[in-house]
Amino acid sequence: MVLDNVLDENRHVNNVAYVQWMQDAAIAHATSVGGTAVTQAVGATRVARSHHIVYLRPAFAGDRLRLLT
């Protein structure tokens, strides 16, 4: 559920929150399939080289969002 602490001055979800949520989802997915352990075992790390977001409509406090990888 979207909490007030991720809202911007327009009272909708700040763009930075979406990027954080994408990173959190990607890490959780990688961890769940063993990718994080393999990456760490070889001394590597993941990085985002780019991202592109198309905002179809704003999200507001109280909204429920589903993140998928």
PDB file of N, H, CA, C and O in Angstrom:
ATOM      1  N   MET A   1       0.842  -1.168   0.000  1.00  0.00           N
ATOM      2  CA  MET A   1       0.000   0.000   0.000  1.00  0.00           C
ATOM      3  C   MET A   1       0.893   1.238   0.000  1.00  0.00           C
ATOM      4  O   MET A   1       1.897   1.288   0.709  1.00  0.00           O
ATOM      5  N   VAL A   2       0.526   2.217  -0.785  1.00  0.00           N
ATOM      6  H   VAL A   2      -0.290   2.177  -1.361  1.00  0.00           H
ATOM      7  CA  VAL A   2       1.287   3.460  -0.875  1.00  0.00           C
ATOM      8  C   VAL A   2       1.102   4.266   0.413  1.00  0.00           C
ATOM      9  O   VAL A   2      -0.019   4.553   0.831  1.00  0.00           O
ATOM     10  N   LEU A   3       2.234   4.621   1.028  1.00  0.00           N
ATOM     11  H   LEU A   3       3.145   4.388   0.688  1.00  0.00           H
ATOM     12  CA  LEU A   3       2.215   5.409   2.261  1.00  0.00           C
ATOM     13  C   LEU A   3       2.506   6.877   1.963  1.00  0.00           C
ATOM     14  O   LEU A   3       3.062   7.209   0.916  1.00  0.00           O
ATOM     15  N   ASP A   4       2.130   7.735   2.877  1.00  0.00           N
ATOM     16  H   ASP A   4       1.678   7.466   3.728  1.00  0.00           H
ATOM     17  CA  ASP A   4       2.320   9.181   2.707  1.00  0.00           C
ATOM     18  C   ASP A   4       3.782   9.586   2.512  1.00  0.00           C
ATOM     19  O   ASP A   4       4.068  10.591   1.861  1.00  0.00           O
ATOM     20  N   ASN A   5       4.709   8.804   3.078  1.00  0.00           N
ATOM     21  H   ASN A   5       4.477   7.988   3.607  1.00  0.00           H
ATOM     22  CA  ASN A   5       6.115   9.218   3.033  1.00  0.00           C
ATOM     23  C   ASN A   5       6.744   9.135   1.642  1.00  0.00           C
ATOM     24  O   ASN A   5       7.886   9.564   1.474  1.00  0.00           O
ATOM     25  N   VAL A   6       6.050   8.607   0.649  1.00  0.00           N
ATOM     26  H   VAL A   6       5.122   8.259   0.785  1.00  0.00           H
ATOM     27  CA  VAL A   6       6.591   8.559  -0.713  1.00  0.00           C
ATOM     28  C   VAL A   6       5.885   9.536  -1.655  1.00  0.00           C
ATOM     29  O   VAL A   6       6.095   9.502  -2.868  1.00  0.00           O
ATOM     30  N   LEU A   7       5.058  10.393  -1.096  1.00  0.00           N
ATOM     31  H   LEU A   7       4.887  10.420  -0.111  1.00  0.00           H
ATOM     32  CA  LEU A   7       4.325  11.351  -1.919  1.00  0.00           C
ATOM     33  C   LEU A   7       5.148  12.616  -2.130  1.00  0.00           C
ATOM     34  O   LEU A   7       5.941  13.009  -1.274  1.00  0.00           O
ATOM     35  N   ASP A   8       4.946  13.246  -3.287  1.00  0.00           N
ATOM     36  H   ASP A   8       4.301  12.927  -3.982  1.00  0.00           H
ATOM     37  CA  ASP A   8       5.623  14.507  -3.566  1.00  0.00           C
ATOM     38  C   ASP A   8       4.688  15.680  -3.282  1.00  0.00           C
ATOM     39  O   ASP A   8       3.609  15.504  -2.716  1.00  0.00           O
ATOM     40  N   GLU A   9       5.112  16.869  -3.679  1.00  0.00           N
ATOM     41  H   GLU A   9       5.989  17.012  -4.139  1.00  0.00           H
ATOM     42  CA  GLU A   9       4.295  18.061  -3.400  1.00  0.00           C
ATOM     43  C   GLU A   9       2.953  18.056  -4.118  1.00  0.00           C
ATOM     44  O   GLU A   9       2.049  18.806  -3.748  1.00  0.00           O
ATOM     45  N   ASN A  10       2.816  17.223  -5.135  1.00  0.00           N
ATOM     46  H   ASN A  10       3.550  16.614  -5.435  1.00  0.00           H
ATOM     47  CA  ASN A  10       1.535  17.081  -5.846  1.00  0.00           C
ATOM     48  C   ASN A  10       0.640  16.037  -5.197  1.00  0.00           C
ATOM     49  O   ASN A  10      -0.478  15.794  -5.651  1.00  0.00           O
ATOM     50  N   ARG A  11       1.143  15.417  -4.123  1.00  0.00           N
ATOM     51  H   ARG A  11       2.051  15.615  -3.754  1.00  0.00           H
ATOM     52  CA  ARG A  11       0.417  14.404  -3.353  1.00  0.00           C
ATOM     53  C   ARG A  11       0.242  13.092  -4.110  1.00  0.00           C
ATOM     54  O   ARG A  11      -0.660  12.312  -3.804  1.00  0.00           O
ATOM     55  N   HIS A  12       1.101  12.848  -5.095  1.00  0.00           N
ATOM     56  H   HIS A  12       1.833  13.482  -5.344  1.00  0.00           H
ATOM     57  CA  HIS A  12       1.136  11.517  -5.714  1.00  0.00           C
ATOM     58  C   HIS A  12       2.537  10.947  -5.562  1.00  0.00           C
ATOM     59  O   HIS A  12       3.464  11.658  -5.176  1.00  0.00           O
ATOM     60  N   VAL A  13       2.691   9.658  -5.867  1.00  0.00           N
ATOM     61  H   VAL A  13       1.937   9.080  -6.181  1.00  0.00           H
ATOM     62  CA  VAL A  13       3.960   8.979  -5.632  1.00  0.00           C
ATOM     63  C   VAL A  13       5.092   9.676  -6.372  1.00  0.00           C
ATOM     64  O   VAL A  13       5.003   9.952  -7.568  1.00  0.00           O
ATOM     65  N   ASN A  14       6.163   9.955  -5.622  1.00  0.00           N
ATOM     66  H   ASN A  14       6.235   9.731  -4.650  1.00  0.00           H
ATOM     67  CA  ASN A  14       7.354  10.578  -6.181  1.00  0.00           C
ATOM     68  C   ASN A  14       8.040   9.608  -7.135  1.00  0.00           C
ATOM     69  O   ASN A  14       8.041   8.399  -6.901  1.00  0.00           O
ATOM     70  N   ASN A  15       8.621  10.133  -8.206  1.00  0.00           N
ATOM     71  H   ASN A  15       8.619  11.115  -8.397  1.00  0.00           H
ATOM     72  CA  ASN A  15       9.301   9.301  -9.202  1.00  0.00           C
ATOM     73  C   ASN A  15      10.406   8.456  -8.584  1.00  0.00           C
ATOM     74  O   ASN A  15      10.626   7.323  -9.011  1.00  0.00           O
ATOM     75  N   VAL A  16      11.098   8.987  -7.594  1.00  0.00           N
ATOM     76  H   VAL A  16      10.920   9.907  -7.248  1.00  0.00           H
ATOM     77  CA  VAL A  16      12.184   8.256  -6.948  1.00  0.00           C
ATOM     78  C   VAL A  16      11.659   6.986  -6.279  1.00  0.00           C
ATOM     79  O   VAL A  16      12.356   5.972  -6.248  1.00  0.00           O
ATOM     80  N   ALA A  17      10.448   7.032  -5.749  1.00  0.00           N
ATOM     81  H   ALA A  17       9.882   7.855  -5.774  1.00  0.00           H
ATOM     82  CA  ALA A  17       9.870   5.855  -5.096  1.00  0.00           C
ATOM     83  C   ALA A  17       9.685   4.716  -6.102  1.00  0.00           C
ATOM     84  O   ALA A  17       9.930   3.557  -5.768  1.00  0.00           O
ATOM     85  N   TYR A  18       9.262   5.026  -7.315  1.00  0.00           N
ATOM     86  H   TYR A  18       9.064   5.968  -7.587  1.00  0.00           H
ATOM     87  CA  TYR A  18       9.101   3.979  -8.328  1.00  0.00           C
ATOM     88  C   TYR A  18      10.434   3.292  -8.625  1.00  0.00           C
ATOM     89  O   TYR A  18      10.495   2.068  -8.743  1.00  0.00           O
ATOM     90  N   VAL A  19      11.491   4.081  -8.743  1.00  0.00           N
ATOM     91  H   VAL A  19      11.441   5.075  -8.647  1.00  0.00           H
ATOM     92  CA  VAL A  19      12.806   3.502  -9.018  1.00  0.00           C
ATOM     93  C   VAL A  19      13.250   2.623  -7.852  1.00  0.00           C
ATOM     94  O   VAL A  19      13.787   1.537  -8.068  1.00  0.00           O
ATOM     95  N   GLN A  20      13.031   3.079  -6.620  1.00  0.00           N
ATOM     96  H   GLN A  20      12.594   3.961  -6.444  1.00  0.00           H
ATOM     97  CA  GLN A  20      13.369   2.276  -5.445  1.00  0.00           C
ATOM     98  C   GLN A  20      12.585   0.972  -5.442  1.00  0.00           C
ATOM     99  O   GLN A  20      13.145  -0.089  -5.165  1.00  0.00           O
ATOM    100  N   TRP A  21      11.301   1.044  -5.747  1.00  0.00           N
ATOM    101  H   TRP A  21      10.846   1.905  -5.972  1.00  0.00           H
ATOM    102  CA  TRP A  21      10.474  -0.166  -5.763  1.00  0.00           C
ATOM    103  C   TRP A  21      10.926  -1.128  -6.858  1.00  0.00           C
ATOM    104  O   TRP A  21      10.909  -2.343  -6.659  1.00  0.00           O
ATOM    105  N   MET A  22      11.333  -0.595  -8.015  1.00  0.00           N
ATOM    106  H   MET A  22      11.347   0.392  -8.177  1.00  0.00           H
ATOM    107  CA  MET A  22      11.830  -1.468  -9.084  1.00  0.00           C
ATOM    108  C   MET A  22      13.104  -2.178  -8.632  1.00  0.00           C
ATOM    109  O   MET A  22      13.277  -3.372  -8.875  1.00  0.00           O
ATOM    110  N   GLN A  23      13.988  -1.442  -7.978  1.00  0.00           N
ATOM    111  H   GLN A  23      13.848  -0.471  -7.781  1.00  0.00           H
ATOM    112  CA  GLN A  23      15.214  -2.058  -7.475  1.00  0.00           C
ATOM    113  C   GLN A  23      14.897  -3.115  -6.428  1.00  0.00           C
ATOM    114  O   GLN A  23      15.452  -4.213  -6.469  1.00  0.00           O
ATOM    115  N   ASP A  24      14.021  -2.801  -5.499  1.00  0.00           N
ATOM    116  H   ASP A  24      13.570  -1.909  -5.466  1.00  0.00           H
ATOM    117  CA  ASP A  24      13.648  -3.761  -4.450  1.00  0.00           C
ATOM    118  C   ASP A  24      13.064  -5.036  -5.056  1.00  0.00           C
ATOM    119  O   ASP A  24      13.391  -6.140  -4.622  1.00  0.00           O
ATOM    120  N   ALA A  25      12.197  -4.880  -6.062  1.00  0.00           N
ATOM    121  H   ALA A  25      11.932  -3.982  -6.414  1.00  0.00           H
ATOM    122  CA  ALA A  25      11.590  -6.044  -6.711  1.00  0.00           C
ATOM    123  C   ALA A  25      12.636  -6.865  -7.450  1.00  0.00           C
ATOM    124  O   ALA A  25      12.610  -8.094  -7.399  1.00  0.00           O
ATOM    125  N   ALA A  26      13.556  -6.197  -8.135  1.00  0.00           N
ATOM    126  H   ALA A  26      13.578  -5.198  -8.177  1.00  0.00           H
ATOM    127  CA  ALA A  26      14.604  -6.905  -8.877  1.00  0.00           C
ATOM    128  C   ALA A  26      15.509  -7.689  -7.935  1.00  0.00           C
ATOM    129  O   ALA A  26      15.861  -8.832  -8.224  1.00  0.00           O
ATOM    130  N   ILE A  27      15.888  -7.087  -6.814  1.00  0.00           N
ATOM    131  H   ILE A  27      15.602  -6.158  -6.579  1.00  0.00           H
ATOM    132  CA  ILE A  27      16.745  -7.775  -5.850  1.00  0.00           C
ATOM    133  C   ILE A  27      16.010  -8.955  -5.223  1.00  0.00           C
ATOM    134  O   ILE A  27      16.578 -10.038  -5.081  1.00  0.00           O
ATOM    135  N   ALA A  28      14.757  -8.748  -4.851  1.00  0.00           N
ATOM    136  H   ALA A  28      14.296  -7.868  -4.966  1.00  0.00           H
ATOM    137  CA  ALA A  28      13.973  -9.844  -4.266  1.00  0.00           C
ATOM    138  C   ALA A  28      13.838 -11.005  -5.244  1.00  0.00           C
ATOM    139  O   ALA A  28      13.940 -12.167  -4.851  1.00  0.00           O
ATOM    140  N   HIS A  29      13.609 -10.691  -6.519  1.00  0.00           N
ATOM    141  H   HIS A  29      13.527  -9.747  -6.838  1.00  0.00           H
ATOM    142  CA  HIS A  29      13.495 -11.741  -7.529  1.00  0.00           C
ATOM    143  C   HIS A  29      14.824 -12.481  -7.693  1.00  0.00           C
ATOM    144  O   HIS A  29      14.864 -13.711  -7.694  1.00  0.00           O
ATOM    145  N   ALA A  30      15.905 -11.721  -7.831  1.00  0.00           N
ATOM    146  H   ALA A  30      15.873 -10.721  -7.830  1.00  0.00           H
ATOM    147  CA  ALA A  30      17.215 -12.347  -8.008  1.00  0.00           C
ATOM    148  C   ALA A  30      17.558 -13.230  -6.818  1.00  0.00           C
ATOM    149  O   ALA A  30      18.094 -14.325  -6.988  1.00  0.00           O
ATOM    150  N   THR A  31      17.256 -12.764  -5.625  1.00  0.00           N
ATOM    151  H   THR A  31      16.821 -11.874  -5.487  1.00  0.00           H
ATOM    152  CA  THR A  31      17.536 -13.543  -4.422  1.00  0.00           C
ATOM    153  C   THR A  31      16.708 -14.824  -4.396  1.00  0.00           C
ATOM    154  O   THR A  31      17.208 -15.883  -4.018  1.00  0.00           O
ATOM    155  N   SER A  32      15.443 -14.725  -4.798  1.00  0.00           N
ATOM    156  H   SER A  32      15.037 -13.865  -5.105  1.00  0.00           H
ATOM    157  CA  SER A  32      14.549 -15.887  -4.736  1.00  0.00           C
ATOM    158  C   SER A  32      14.949 -17.001  -5.697  1.00  0.00           C
ATOM    159  O   SER A  32      14.613 -18.163  -5.469  1.00  0.00           O
ATOM    160  N   VAL A  33      15.661 -16.659  -6.767  1.00  0.00           N
ATOM    161  H   VAL A  33      15.933 -15.715  -6.952  1.00  0.00           H
ATOM    162  CA  VAL A  33      16.083 -17.680  -7.733  1.00  0.00           C
ATOM    163  C   VAL A  33      17.573 -18.003  -7.633  1.00  0.00           C
ATOM    164  O   VAL A  33      18.118 -18.702  -8.487  1.00  0.00           O
ATOM    165  N   GLY A  34      18.232 -17.492  -6.584  1.00  0.00           N
ATOM    166  H   GLY A  34      17.789 -16.925  -5.890  1.00  0.00           H
ATOM    167  CA  GLY A  34      19.634 -17.805  -6.358  1.00  0.00           C
ATOM    168  C   GLY A  34      20.627 -16.907  -7.058  1.00  0.00           C
ATOM    169  O   GLY A  34      21.834 -17.123  -6.949  1.00  0.00           O
ATOM    170  N   GLY A  35      20.159 -15.924  -7.761  1.00  0.00           N
ATOM    171  H   GLY A  35      19.178 -15.749  -7.850  1.00  0.00           H
ATOM    172  CA  GLY A  35      21.054 -15.058  -8.515  1.00  0.00           C
ATOM    173  C   GLY A  35      21.934 -14.172  -7.647  1.00  0.00           C
ATOM    174  O   GLY A  35      23.085 -13.905  -7.992  1.00  0.00           O
ATOM    175  N   THR A  36      21.401 -13.720  -6.531  1.00  0.00           N
ATOM    176  H   THR A  36      20.466 -13.936  -6.250  1.00  0.00           H
ATOM    177  CA  THR A  36      22.189 -12.855  -5.654  1.00  0.00           C
ATOM    178  C   THR A  36      23.377 -13.602  -5.077  1.00  0.00           C
ATOM    179  O   THR A  36      24.484 -13.065  -5.028  1.00  0.00           O
ATOM    180  N   ALA A  37      23.163 -14.818  -4.646  1.00  0.00           N
ATOM    181  H   ALA A  37      22.264 -15.255  -4.685  1.00  0.00           H
ATOM    182  CA  ALA A  37      24.254 -15.621  -4.077  1.00  0.00           C
ATOM    183  C   ALA A  37      25.347 -15.868  -5.117  1.00  0.00           C
ATOM    184  O   ALA A  37      26.534 -15.772  -4.805  1.00  0.00           O
ATOM    185  N   VAL A  38      24.955 -16.183  -6.334  1.00  0.00           N
ATOM    186  H   VAL A  38      23.991 -16.261  -6.587  1.00  0.00           H
ATOM    187  CA  VAL A  38      25.923 -16.433  -7.398  1.00  0.00           C
ATOM    188  C   VAL A  38      26.709 -15.168  -7.712  1.00  0.00           C
ATOM    189  O   VAL A  38      27.930 -15.208  -7.861  1.00  0.00           O
ATOM    190  N   THR A  39      26.013 -14.066  -7.809  1.00  0.00           N
ATOM    191  H   THR A  39      25.021 -14.034  -7.688  1.00  0.00           H
ATOM    192  CA  THR A  39      26.668 -12.789  -8.096  1.00  0.00           C
ATOM    193  C   THR A  39      27.686 -12.446  -7.012  1.00  0.00           C
ATOM    194  O   THR A  39      28.817 -12.063  -7.310  1.00  0.00           O
ATOM    195  N   GLN A  40      27.272 -12.588  -5.753  1.00  0.00           N
ATOM    196  H   GLN A  40      26.353 -12.899  -5.512  1.00  0.00           H
ATOM    197  CA  GLN A  40      28.175 -12.279  -4.646  1.00  0.00           C
ATOM    198  C   GLN A  40      29.351 -13.250  -4.589  1.00  0.00           C
ATOM    199  O   GLN A  40      30.464 -12.856  -4.240  1.00  0.00           O
ATOM    200  N   ALA A  41      29.114 -14.501  -4.925  1.00  0.00           N
ATOM    201  H   ALA A  41      28.210 -14.822  -5.208  1.00  0.00           H
ATOM    202  CA  ALA A  41      30.172 -15.519  -4.871  1.00  0.00           C
ATOM    203  C   ALA A  41      31.325 -15.205  -5.820  1.00  0.00           C
ATOM    204  O   ALA A  41      32.473 -15.556  -5.545  1.00  0.00           O
ATOM    205  N   VAL A  42      31.022 -14.550  -6.925  1.00  0.00           N
ATOM    206  H   VAL A  42      30.090 -14.265  -7.148  1.00  0.00           H
ATOM    207  CA  VAL A  42      32.080 -14.208  -7.879  1.00  0.00           C
ATOM    208  C   VAL A  42      32.583 -12.780  -7.693  1.00  0.00           C
ATOM    209  O   VAL A  42      33.376 -12.284  -8.493  1.00  0.00           O
ATOM    210  N   GLY A  43      32.117 -12.126  -6.636  1.00  0.00           N
ATOM    211  H   GLY A  43      31.473 -12.529  -5.986  1.00  0.00           H
ATOM    212  CA  GLY A  43      32.582 -10.773  -6.330  1.00  0.00           C
ATOM    213  C   GLY A  43      32.006  -9.694  -7.210  1.00  0.00           C
ATOM    214  O   GLY A  43      32.593  -8.622  -7.357  1.00  0.00           O
ATOM    215  N   ALA A  44      30.867  -9.971  -7.791  1.00  0.00           N
ATOM    216  H   ALA A  44      30.391 -10.842  -7.671  1.00  0.00           H
ATOM    217  CA  ALA A  44      30.240  -8.995  -8.684  1.00  0.00           C
ATOM    218  C   ALA A  44      29.048  -8.339  -7.981  1.00  0.00           C
ATOM    219  O   ALA A  44      28.666  -8.728  -6.878  1.00  0.00           O
ATOM    220  N   THR A  45      28.488  -7.361  -8.630  1.00  0.00           N
ATOM    221  H   THR A  45      28.799  -7.044  -9.526  1.00  0.00           H
ATOM    222  CA  THR A  45      27.284  -6.695  -8.131  1.00  0.00           C
ATOM    223  C   THR A  45      26.434  -6.279  -9.324  1.00  0.00           C
ATOM    224  O   THR A  45      26.911  -6.228 -10.458  1.00  0.00           O
ATOM    225  N   ARG A  46      25.195  -5.989  -9.054  1.00  0.00           N
ATOM    226  H   ARG A  46      24.808  -6.030  -8.133  1.00  0.00           H
ATOM    227  CA  ARG A  46      24.320  -5.544 -10.146  1.00  0.00           C
ATOM    228  C   ARG A  46      24.320  -4.027 -10.190  1.00  0.00           C
ATOM    229  O   ARG A  46      24.511  -3.363  -9.171  1.00  0.00           O
ATOM    230  N   VAL A  47      24.105  -3.494 -11.369  1.00  0.00           N
ATOM    231  H   VAL A  47      23.949  -4.034 -12.197  1.00  0.00           H
ATOM    232  CA  VAL A  47      23.971  -2.052 -11.551  1.00  0.00           C
ATOM    233  C   VAL A  47      22.861  -1.808 -12.559  1.00  0.00           C
ATOM    234  O   VAL A  47      22.600  -2.639 -13.429  1.00  0.00           O
ATOM    235  N   ALA A  48      22.220  -0.673 -12.432  1.00  0.00           N
ATOM    236  H   ALA A  48      22.432   0.002 -11.726  1.00  0.00           H
ATOM    237  CA  ALA A  48      21.229  -0.257 -13.432  1.00  0.00           C
ATOM    238  C   ALA A  48      21.946   0.643 -14.432  1.00  0.00           C
ATOM    239  O   ALA A  48      22.432   1.716 -14.075  1.00  0.00           O
ATOM    240  N   ARG A  49      22.006   0.210 -15.656  1.00  0.00           N
ATOM    241  H   ARG A  49      21.612  -0.662 -15.946  1.00  0.00           H
ATOM    242  CA  ARG A  49      22.673   1.017 -16.686  1.00  0.00           C
ATOM    243  C   ARG A  49      21.726   2.040 -17.277  1.00  0.00           C
ATOM    244  O   ARG A  49      22.151   3.088 -17.764  1.00  0.00           O
ATOM    245  N   SER A  50      20.435   1.729 -17.230  1.00  0.00           N
ATOM    246  H   SER A  50      20.090   0.878 -16.835  1.00  0.00           H
ATOM    247  CA  SER A  50      19.437   2.689 -17.698  1.00  0.00           C
ATOM    248  C   SER A  50      18.060   2.209 -17.247  1.00  0.00           C
ATOM    249  O   SER A  50      17.875   1.052 -16.870  1.00  0.00           O
ATOM    250  N   HIS A  51      17.136   3.101 -17.298  1.00  0.00           N
ATOM    251  H   HIS A  51      17.287   4.041 -17.604  1.00  0.00           H
ATOM    252  CA  HIS A  51      15.743   2.722 -17.067  1.00  0.00           C
ATOM    253  C   HIS A  51      14.849   3.706 -17.800  1.00  0.00           C
ATOM    254  O   HIS A  51      15.209   4.858 -18.041  1.00  0.00           O
ATOM    255  N   HIS A  52      13.685   3.213 -18.140  1.00  0.00           N
ATOM    256  H   HIS A  52      13.393   2.277 -17.944  1.00  0.00           H
ATOM    257  CA  HIS A  52      12.704   4.022 -18.864  1.00  0.00           C
ATOM    258  C   HIS A  52      11.354   3.726 -18.242  1.00  0.00           C
ATOM    259  O   HIS A  52      10.939   2.568 -18.177  1.00  0.00           O
ATOM    260  N   ILE A  53      10.673   4.748 -17.789  1.00  0.00           N
ATOM    261  H   ILE A  53      11.010   5.688 -17.842  1.00  0.00           H
ATOM    262  CA  ILE A  53       9.371   4.576 -17.147  1.00  0.00           C
ATOM    263  C   ILE A  53       8.340   5.382 -17.920  1.00  0.00           C
ATOM    264  O   ILE A  53       8.560   6.553 -18.229  1.00  0.00           O
ATOM    265  N   VAL A  54       7.224   4.755 -18.229  1.00  0.00           N
ATOM    266  H   VAL A  54       7.046   3.803 -17.978  1.00  0.00           H
ATOM    267  CA  VAL A  54       6.087   5.455 -18.803  1.00  0.00           C
ATOM    268  C   VAL A  54       5.014   5.482 -17.723  1.00  0.00           C
ATOM    269  O   VAL A  54       4.494   4.438 -17.329  1.00  0.00           O
ATOM    270  N   TYR A  55       4.691   6.663 -17.253  1.00  0.00           N
ATOM    271  H   TYR A  55       5.114   7.511 -17.573  1.00  0.00           H
ATOM    272  CA  TYR A  55       3.685   6.811 -16.201  1.00  0.00           C
ATOM    273  C   TYR A  55       2.308   6.908 -16.857  1.00  0.00           C
ATOM    274  O   TYR A  55       1.991   7.897 -17.516  1.00  0.00           O
ATOM    275  N   LEU A  56       1.507   5.881 -16.669  1.00  0.00           N
ATOM    276  H   LEU A  56       1.764   5.077 -16.133  1.00  0.00           H
ATOM    277  CA  LEU A  56       0.181   5.859 -17.284  1.00  0.00           C
ATOM    278  C   LEU A  56      -0.833   6.670 -16.483  1.00  0.00           C
ATOM    279  O   LEU A  56      -1.757   7.258 -17.043  1.00  0.00           O
ATOM    280  N   ARG A  57      -0.644   6.691 -15.164  1.00  0.00           N
ATOM    281  H   ARG A  57       0.107   6.213 -14.709  1.00  0.00           H
ATOM    282  CA  ARG A  57      -1.472   7.525 -14.291  1.00  0.00           C
ATOM    283  C   ARG A  57      -0.787   7.577 -12.926  1.00  0.00           C
ATOM    284  O   ARG A  57      -0.005   6.687 -12.591  1.00  0.00           O
ATOM    285  N   PRO A  58      -1.071   8.597 -12.151  1.00  0.00           N
ATOM    286  CA  PRO A  58      -0.407   8.715 -10.850  1.00  0.00           C
ATOM    287  C   PRO A  58      -0.958   7.721  -9.833  1.00  0.00           C
ATOM    288  O   PRO A  58      -2.095   7.260  -9.939  1.00  0.00           O
ATOM    289  N   ALA A  59      -0.127   7.406  -8.852  1.00  0.00           N
ATOM    290  H   ALA A  59       0.796   7.780  -8.766  1.00  0.00           H
ATOM    291  CA  ALA A  59      -0.563   6.603  -7.712  1.00  0.00           C
ATOM    292  C   ALA A  59      -0.621   7.529  -6.502  1.00  0.00           C
ATOM    293  O   ALA A  59       0.163   8.472  -6.389  1.00  0.00           O
ATOM    294  N   PHE A  60      -1.557   7.249  -5.602  1.00  0.00           N
ATOM    295  H   PHE A  60      -2.193   6.484  -5.694  1.00  0.00           H
ATOM    296  CA  PHE A  60      -1.800   8.102  -4.447  1.00  0.00           C
ATOM    297  C   PHE A  60      -1.735   7.291  -3.164  1.00  0.00           C
ATOM    298  O   PHE A  60      -1.753   6.060  -3.189  1.00  0.00           O
ATOM    299  N   ALA A  61      -1.659   7.998  -2.038  1.00  0.00           N
ATOM    300  H   ALA A  61      -1.645   8.997  -2.017  1.00  0.00           H
ATOM    301  CA  ALA A  61      -1.652   7.343  -0.735  1.00  0.00           C
ATOM    302  C   ALA A  61      -2.863   6.416  -0.621  1.00  0.00           C
ATOM    303  O   ALA A  61      -3.979   6.777  -0.991  1.00  0.00           O
ATOM    304  N   GLY A  62      -2.615   5.221  -0.102  1.00  0.00           N
ATOM    305  H   GLY A  62      -1.707   4.928   0.200  1.00  0.00           H
ATOM    306  CA  GLY A  62      -3.686   4.243   0.059  1.00  0.00           C
ATOM    307  C   GLY A  62      -3.845   3.299  -1.121  1.00  0.00           C
ATOM    308  O   GLY A  62      -4.476   2.250  -0.990  1.00  0.00           O
ATOM    309  N   ASP A  63      -3.280   3.656  -2.283  1.00  0.00           N
ATOM    310  H   ASP A  63      -2.767   4.508  -2.389  1.00  0.00           H
ATOM    311  CA  ASP A  63      -3.371   2.769  -3.447  1.00  0.00           C
ATOM    312  C   ASP A  63      -2.560   1.499  -3.181  1.00  0.00           C
ATOM    313  O   ASP A  63      -1.575   1.524  -2.443  1.00  0.00           O
ATOM    314  N   ARG A  64      -2.977   0.411  -3.780  1.00  0.00           N
ATOM    315  H   ARG A  64      -3.778   0.391  -4.379  1.00  0.00           H
ATOM    316  CA  ARG A  64      -2.230  -0.841  -3.734  1.00  0.00           C
ATOM    317  C   ARG A  64      -1.649  -1.073  -5.125  1.00  0.00           C
ATOM    318  O   ARG A  64      -2.364  -1.055  -6.127  1.00  0.00           O
ATOM    319  N   LEU A  65      -0.342  -1.291  -5.160  1.00  0.00           N
ATOM    320  H   LEU A  65       0.239  -1.305  -4.346  1.00  0.00           H
ATOM    321  CA  LEU A  65       0.351  -1.520  -6.419  1.00  0.00           C
ATOM    322  C   LEU A  65       0.956  -2.905  -6.407  1.00  0.00           C
ATOM    323  O   LEU A  65       1.339  -3.415  -5.354  1.00  0.00           O
ATOM    324  N   ARG A  66       1.043  -3.516  -7.578  1.00  0.00           N
ATOM    325  H   ARG A  66       0.732  -3.102  -8.433  1.00  0.00           H
ATOM    326  CA  ARG A  66       1.682  -4.821  -7.702  1.00  0.00           C
ATOM    327  C   ARG A  66       2.908  -4.657  -8.572  1.00  0.00           C
ATOM    328  O   ARG A  66       2.829  -4.131  -9.683  1.00  0.00           O
ATOM    329  N   LEU A  67       4.042  -5.110  -8.063  1.00  0.00           N
ATOM    330  H   LEU A  67       4.106  -5.537  -7.161  1.00  0.00           H
ATOM    331  CA  LEU A  67       5.300  -5.033  -8.813  1.00  0.00           C
ATOM    332  C   LEU A  67       5.639  -6.429  -9.318  1.00  0.00           C
ATOM    333  O   LEU A  67       5.611  -7.396  -8.557  1.00  0.00           O
ATOM    334  N   LEU A  68       5.953  -6.524 -10.580  1.00  0.00           N
ATOM    335  H   LEU A  68       5.976  -5.738 -11.198  1.00  0.00           H
ATOM    336  CA  LEU A  68       6.280  -7.809 -11.194  1.00  0.00           C
ATOM    337  C   LEU A  68       7.615  -7.693 -11.912  1.00  0.00           C
ATOM    338  O   LEU A  68       7.979  -6.625 -12.404  1.00  0.00           O
ATOM    339  N   THR A  69       8.346  -8.818 -11.966  1.00  0.00           N
ATOM    340  H   THR A  69       8.049  -9.685 -11.567  1.00  0.00           H
ATOM    341  CA  THR A  69       9.565  -8.865 -12.760  1.00  0.00           C
ATOM    342  C   THR A  69       9.363  -9.877 -13.868  1.00  0.00           C
ATOM    343  O   THR A  69      10.264 -10.095 -14.677  1.00  0.00           O
TER     344      THR A  69
END
